[in-house]
Amino acid sequence: MTKILKTNTMGQQLDKLDEKILQLISSNARIPFLEVARECNVSGAAIHQRIQKLMNTGVIKGSEFVIDAGKIGYQTCAYIGIFLKEADEYKNVVKALLAIPEVVECHYTTGKYALFIKVYAKNNLHLLSIIHQKFQKINSIASTETLISFDEAFKRQPPLTDLDVEIPKSSEEDLKS
């Protein structure tokens, strides 16, 4: 038997081929399927099927081009913790935040804040105007705490290494076709 990956939270099993595919495409989302196939020693059709399966099961959520915010004029990146007046207002606040284009991420969290968001602004003055003219108009927000990011030290995908599970040999044969 060959080692495979642990069953994920959706109940599906990920094997070593899935792990290798995820490692390759997470380091370069534009890598051609045929190059992934060569690296994995399987056919291009097998890679296409595996990637489709990973997308259909939600393991892969898609691919994207990453825009350098600073190069298009957004010099300030801030993380803002949001305190809500009432916890049950969460959905309304998220809906209101979604309408503010400078808010690029929103997380429902435990701990000090109810929500934690990431905002891009052209500069600190623009950030201040977003806080005063947009956030303060959302009635359910009690207060905010702003943290300005000087630089992104690093950003990466989740670790794709210790995903141990067993695959029956019959599945190995299917991979080679």
Buried (B, 14 or more C-beta within 10 A) or exposed (E): EBEBBEEBEEEBBBBBBBBBBBBBBBEEEEBEBEEBBEBBEBBBEBBBBBBEBBEEEEBBEEEEEEEEBEEEEBEBBBBBBBEBEEEEBBEBBBEBBEEBEBBEEBEEEEEEBBBBBBBBBBEEEBBEBBBEEBBEEBEBBEEBEBEEEEEEEEEEEEEBEEBEBEBEEEBBEEBEE
